[in-house]
Amino acid sequence: MNMPRKNKVKEKLQNGQRAYVAAGNAHATDIDAFGHAAVEAGIDGIWLEGEHGLVGPNNVGDLTRACDLWGLTSIVRINENSQGQIYRTLDLGAQGIVVPHVNTKTEAENVVSGGKFAPIGQRGMFGSRQGFGVSNFFEVANDLSLLVVLIEDIVAVQNLDSILEVDNIDVFFVAPSDLAQSMGYINDLQNKEVINTIDGALNKIIDSGKTAGTMCNLSNTSKFSKMGVKFFFAGTGEWMANGAKQFVDAGES
C-alpha cells in the first residue's frame, strides 16, 4: 500500500459535503455484518463507543480493521480528554477521535496536541497501523486524522466563542442529552430552552465557518441539514426498530 487509506468522513467535510456516521459496537463481526448495508445506504463512517461502551485498546485494532475492509471511516469516542488516550487510539488504527466534555479553549487545544504530530501538536512518534506501507506517513498523518470535540455542557456553550478559535478541530459536535442534563432538564430534549440552546450553538459554529455536528434521528435530520450541519451521527436502534416493524407488518398483511 503506497497511499494511506482515505478518511472518507474528513474528505467529505473538507469538500463541504455532509458526512453520515452510524453507531457501531464492540464486535468486529457485527461491523462486517452491517458493513455492506451501510455502504449501500451511503453511510460514511462508524462511531465506536469507548466512553459508554466496551471499545478500548484490546479491541480497537480489530474493530478499525473491520471498518477498513468496508471503506468506512473508523471514529472512536474515548472516555476522557487525555493526550495519551488520543494518540494511542490513533496508533491502534482509528481514523478519527471523539473527545467528550470539551468545555474550554485550553481543553480543545489539548485535543489537538494529542491528535497531531509536530509542528501542530505533540502526538507521540510511534506511527499507526494506518501507516503500514506508507513511506510518507508522518508527512500526511495530520491531514488524515479526524478530531471531533463534544460540546455537551452548558459551560461549553458559554465558552463556545473561545473554543471555536482553536484550529485543526474538524467537527464541533453539540451533544443534546448531556447538554440538557447540564441545564437541569435531564431526559427532556423537547424542552424549548434546550432546543433553543442546541440550535443556537449549532448556528454559532456554522456562522464561524467551522463544521457543526450533532446527534440526529428521522424526525430532525432534515432540519439540521437545512441549518447547515455537516456531520450527522445516528444510533442504529431506530433503523432496526423500523425494519423489524416492516418485517412483521409484511407478515401480517
C-alpha positions in Angstrom: 0.0 0.0 0.0 1.8 3.2 -1.2 -1.0 5.6 -0.3 -2.8 5.8 3.1 -6.4 4.9 3.3 -8.8 7.7 2.7 -10.6 9.2 5.6 -14.0 9.4 3.9 -15.7 11.4 6.6 -12.9 14.1 6.7 -12.7 14.3 2.9 -16.4 14.9 2.5 -16.4 17.6 5.3 -13.4 19.3 3.7 -15.3 19.4 0.4 -18.3 21.0 2.2 -20.4 17.8 1.8 -22.4 16.1 4.5 -21.0 13.0 6.3 -23.1 10.3 7.8 -21.9 8.3 10.8 -23.6 5.3 12.4 -23.1 3.8 15.8 -21.2 0.5 15.9 -20.4 -1.8 18.8 -17.6 -3.8 20.3 -17.7 -6.8 17.9 -15.9 -6.8 14.6 -18.2 -9.4 13.2 -21.2 -7.1 13.7 -19.4 -4.4 11.8 -18.8 -6.9 9.0 -22.5 -7.8 9.0 -23.5 -4.2 8.9 -20.8 -3.0 6.5 -22.4 -3.9 3.2 -25.8 -2.4 4.1 -24.1 0.7 5.5 -22.0 1.3 2.4 -25.0 0.7 0.1 -27.1 3.2 2.1 -24.4 5.9 1.9 -23.0 5.7 5.4 -19.5 7.1 5.6 -18.2 6.1 9.0 -18.7 4.0 12.1 -18.7 5.5 15.6 -17.1 3.1 18.0 -18.2 3.7 21.6 -15.4 3.9 24.1 -16.9 6.3 26.6 -20.1 4.4 27.5 -19.2 1.1 25.8 -16.6 -1.7 25.7 -14.4 -0.3 22.9 -10.8 0.0 24.2 -7.2 -0.8 23.5 -7.8 -4.5 23.4 -10.2 -4.4 20.5 -9.7 -1.1 18.7 -7.3 -2.8 16.2 -9.8 -5.4 15.2 -12.7 -3.0 15.1 -10.9 -0.4 12.9 -9.7 -3.2 10.6 -13.2 -4.3 10.1 -14.1 -0.7 9.2 -11.2 -0.6 6.8 -12.4 -3.7 4.9 -15.7 -1.9 4.1 -14.2 1.5 3.3 -15.9 3.0 6.4 -14.1 5.7 8.5 -13.4 4.4 12.0 -14.2 7.1 14.6 -13.6 6.2 18.3 -15.1 8.1 21.2 -12.7 7.8 24.1 -13.7 8.4 27.8 -11.5 11.4 28.7 -9.5 14.2 27.3 -6.1 12.5 27.6 -3.4 13.0 25.1 -2.1 9.5 25.8 -5.6 8.0 25.1 -5.9 10.1 21.9 -2.7 9.1 20.3 -2.8 5.5 21.4 -6.2 5.1 19.8 -4.9 6.6 16.6 -1.8 4.4 16.8 -4.1 1.3 17.0 -5.8 2.2 13.8 -8.6 4.7 14.4 -9.0 7.3 11.7 -10.9 9.7 14.0 -11.2 10.6 17.7 -14.2 11.9 19.6 -13.4 13.6 22.9 -16.1 14.2 25.5 -16.8 17.2 27.7 -14.5 19.8 26.0 -15.5 22.9 27.9 -12.8 25.4 27.4 -10.3 26.6 24.8 -7.4 25.0 26.8 -9.2 21.7 26.7 -9.8 22.0 23.0 -6.1 22.8 22.5 -5.2 19.6 24.5 -7.2 17.5 21.9 -5.1 19.0 19.1 -1.9 18.5 21.0 -2.6 14.8 21.5 -4.0 14.2 18.0 -1.5 15.9 15.8 2.2 15.4 15.2 4.6 18.3 15.4 4.7 21.1 14.4 1.0 21.3 15.1 0.8 19.1 18.2 2.9 16.6 20.2 1.5 13.2 19.3 4.0 10.5 20.2 6.2 9.4 17.3 5.0 5.8 17.1 3.1 5.8 13.9 -0.1 3.8 13.3 -1.4 0.6 11.7 -2.9 3.0 9.1 0.7 3.9 8.2 1.9 0.4 7.4 3.5 0.5 4.0 3.0 4.3 3.7 6.5 5.7 3.4 5.5 9.3 4.0 3.0 8.6 6.8 4.4 11.3 9.2 4.0 13.9 6.4 0.4 13.1 5.7 -1.0 11.8 9.0 -2.0 15.2 10.3 -4.1 15.8 7.2 -5.8 12.4 7.6 -6.7 12.3 11.3 -10.2 13.5 12.2 -10.7 15.3 15.5 -14.2 15.8 17.0 -14.9 17.7 20.2 -18.1 17.3 22.1 -19.9 20.5 23.2 -22.1 18.8 25.9 -22.1 21.0 28.9 -23.7 24.4 29.3 -20.4 25.8 30.3 -19.0 24.8 26.9 -21.8 26.7 25.2 -20.9 29.7 27.3 -17.3 29.4 26.3 -18.0 28.5 22.6 -16.6 31.6 21.1 -13.1 30.9 22.5 -13.4 27.2 21.8 -14.1 27.9 18.2 -10.8 29.9 18.0 -8.9 26.5 18.1 -7.7 25.4 14.7 -7.3 21.8 13.5 -10.5 20.5 15.0 -12.7 19.0 12.3 -16.0 18.9 14.0 -17.6 20.8 16.9 -20.3 18.4 17.9 -23.3 19.5 20.0 -24.4 16.6 22.2 -28.0 17.0 23.2 -28.6 14.6 26.1 -25.7 15.7 28.3 -26.2 19.3 27.4 -29.9 19.1 28.5 -28.8 17.4 31.8 -26.3 20.2 32.5 -29.1 22.7 32.0 -31.2 20.9 34.6 -33.5 19.3 32.1 -32.5 15.6 32.4 -34.0 13.5 29.6 -36.1 16.4 28.5 -34.8 17.0 24.9 -38.1 18.6 23.8 -37.8 21.4 26.3 -37.9 24.7 24.5 -34.9 26.1 26.3 -32.9 23.0 25.4 -33.9 23.2 21.8 -33.0 26.9 21.5 -29.6 26.3 23.2 -28.8 23.4 20.8 -29.9 25.4 17.8 -28.0 28.5 19.0 -24.8 26.6 19.5 -25.0 24.9 16.1 -25.7 28.2 14.4 -22.8 29.9 16.1 -20.5 27.0 14.9 -21.8 27.3 11.4 -21.6 31.1 11.3 -17.9 30.9 12.5 -17.1 28.9 9.4 -16.4 25.7 11.4 -18.1 22.3 10.9 -21.0 21.5 13.1 -22.2 18.1 14.1 -24.9 16.6 16.2 -27.0 13.6 17.1 -29.8 13.0 14.6 -32.9 10.9 14.1 -35.5 10.6 11.4 -37.5 13.5 12.8 -34.8 16.1 12.9 -32.1 15.2 10.3 -33.8 17.4 7.6 -34.0 20.4 10.0 -30.3 20.1 10.9 -29.3 19.7 7.2 -31.2 22.9 6.3 -29.4 24.7 9.1 -26.0 23.8 7.7 -24.9 20.9 9.9 -22.5 18.6 8.1 -21.7 15.8 10.5 -24.7 13.6 11.2 -24.5 10.8 13.8 -27.3 8.4 14.5 -27.8 5.3 16.6 -29.0 2.2 14.7 -31.8 1.4 17.1 -34.4 3.5 15.3 -33.5 1.9 12.0 -33.7 -1.6 13.4 -37.0 -0.9 15.0 -38.4 0.4 11.8 -37.1 -2.5 9.8 -38.4 -5.0 12.3 -41.9 -3.4 12.2 -41.9 -3.5 8.4 -41.0 -7.2 8.6 -43.8 -8.1 11.0 -46.3 -5.8 9.2 -45.5 -7.6 5.9 -46.2 -11.0 7.5 -49.5 -9.8 8.9 -50.7 -8.1 5.7 
